[in-house]
Amino acid sequence: MTEQDIDRIIEMAWEDRTPFEAIELQFGLSEAEVIALMRRQMKGSSFRMWRARVSGRKTKHTQLRSEDALRFRCSRQRAISGNKISKKG
């Protein structure tokens, strides 16, 4: 995994409306793997702050989201077409 990929995963993990499922679809990392990556890449205090922020947050899990939550896509997020991910060059 490149440093750019790691930076993007961390950015997506911090975004309130980007679910863990989107990270898994784009990068193949489960929620537990994202948590482990965040633990390795962040200072302890920053990791604890992030965990407190996302724990139980409904918008971080697709199944818990309410139906009125609009889909969100960051301008830096890869476009997804069906099951294929189009990669930027």
C-alpha positions in Angstrom: 0.0 0.0 0.0 1.4 3.4 -1.0 1.8 6.3 1.4 -0.8 8.1 -0.7 -3.3 5.2 -0.2 -2.7 5.3 3.6 -3.2 9.0 3.7 -6.5 8.6 1.8 -7.7 5.8 4.1 -7.0 8.0 7.1 -8.8 10.9 5.5 -11.8 8.7 4.7 -11.8 7.2 8.2 -12.0 10.7 9.7 -14.9 11.8 7.4 -18.2 11.5 9.3 -20.2 10.4 6.3 -17.8 8.0 4.7 -18.8 4.5 5.9 -16.2 1.8 6.6 -17.8 -0.2 3.8 -16.6 2.4 1.2 -13.1 2.0 2.5 -13.4 -1.7 2.2 -14.7 -1.5 -1.3 -12.0 0.8 -2.5 -9.0 -0.5 -0.6 -10.0 -4.0 0.6 -9.6 -3.2 4.3 -12.2 -4.4 6.8 -13.2 -2.1 9.7 -10.9 -4.0 12.0 -8.0 -3.5 9.6 -8.8 0.2 9.3 -8.7 0.5 13.1 -5.4 -1.3 13.2 -4.0 1.0 10.5 -5.2 4.1 12.3 -3.6 2.8 15.6 -0.2 2.3 13.8 -0.2 5.6 11.9 -1.5 8.0 14.6 -0.3 9.2 17.9 -2.0 7.5 20.8 -4.0 10.6 21.8 -5.1 11.2 18.2 -6.2 7.5 17.8 -8.2 7.6 21.1 -9.9 10.8 19.9 -10.8 9.2 16.6 -12.1 6.1 18.2 -14.3 8.1 20.5 -15.6 10.0 17.6 -16.5 7.1 15.3 -17.6 4.5 17.9 -21.3 4.0 17.5 -21.6 6.7 14.9 -24.4 5.6 12.6 -23.0 7.3 9.5 -19.8 5.1 9.6 -21.8 1.9 9.0 -24.1 1.6 6.0 -26.5 -0.7 7.7 -27.1 1.7 10.6 -27.6 4.8 8.4 -31.1 6.2 8.2 -32.6 6.2 4.7 -32.7 10.0 4.6 -28.9 10.2 4.9 -27.8 11.3 1.5 -24.9 9.6 -0.2 -21.6 11.5 0.2 -18.6 11.4 -2.0 -15.5 13.5 -1.5 -14.0 15.1 -4.5 -10.8 13.0 -3.9 -12.8 9.7 -3.6 -12.4 7.3 -6.5 -15.4 7.0 -8.8 -17.2 3.7 -8.4 -19.0 2.2 -11.4 -20.9 -1.0 -10.5 -18.4 -3.3 -8.9 -15.4 -1.8 -10.7 -13.3 0.9 -9.2 -11.9 3.3 -11.8 -8.4 4.3 -10.7 -6.9 7.7 -11.3 -3.7 7.7 -13.2 
